[in-house]
Amino acid sequence: MIMETSKAVTALAALAQDTRLGVYRVLVEHAPEGLPAGRIAEKLAIPAATLSFHLKELSHAGLVASRQDGRFVWYRADLDAMNRLVGYLTENCCRASAACDSRCAPSRTRQPVAATLPASKRRRAA
């Protein structure tokens, strides 16, 4: 099922920010299990309050789901939503062309995800 335009715009807007994109990439890297919030904060060296704000934005965009496990909240990337977004972005590929290019289809090769934030966005050590 392909995503609606308004949902695609919301998802793209959520990902159009350095920290949120980094959080999402970490969660995709740890799919399908996800990670507890504290571990995400550690991996990206961002304060818990900042992470909470960004996770809320990703969740509202439908890209991230959460679950309570005791006193921990685990977050995971919604891979179905990610695939719907990629499908939305590529559904019209080559539609107006006489010949389709094989580069039009999303790549199936796995590449390592490097989710680091610029030095200006990292929390300073005390």
PESULPE-V758657 format. One record per backbone hydrogen bond with DSSP energy under -1.0 kcal/mol. CO is the residue of the C=O (numbers start at 1). NH is the residue of the N-H. E is the energy in kcal/mol with one decimal. If there is no record, write none. Layout:
# PESULPE-V758657
<<CO,NH,E> <CO,NH,E>>
This chain:
# PESULPE-V758657
<<4,8,-2.3> <5,9,-2.6> <6,10,-1.9> <7,11,-2.5> <8,12,-2.9> <9,13,-2.4> <10,14,-2.1> <11,15,-1.8> <15,17,-1.1> <17,21,-2.7> <18,22,-2.2> <19,23,-2.7> <20,24,-2.7> <21,25,-2.4> <22,26,-2.0> <23,27,-2.3> <24,28,-2.4> <25,29,-2.2> <26,30,-1.6> <28,31,-1.5> <30,34,-2.9> <35,75,-3.1> <36,40,-1.8> <37,41,-2.4> <38,42,-2.1> <39,43,-2.7> <40,44,-2.0> <41,46,-1.7> <45,123,-2.5> <47,51,-2.5> <48,52,-2.8> <49,53,-1.8> <50,54,-2.0> <51,55,-2.9> <52,56,-2.1> <53,57,-1.7> <54,58,-2.3> <55,59,-2.4> <56,60,-2.7> <57,61,-1.4> <58,63,-2.3> <59,62,-1.6> <63,78,-3.0> <65,76,-2.5> <67,74,-3.0> <69,72,-1.8> <72,69,-3.3> <73,37,-2.2> <74,67,-2.1> <75,35,-2.3> <76,65,-2.6> <77,79,-1.2> <78,82,-2.1> <79,83,-2.5> <80,84,-2.2> <81,85,-2.2> <82,86,-2.4> <83,87,-2.4> <84,88,-2.5> <85,89,-2.3> <86,90,-1.6> <87,91,-1.4> <90,93,-1.8> <92,95,-2.4> <94,97,-1.4> <101,104,-2.1> <118,121,-2.3>>
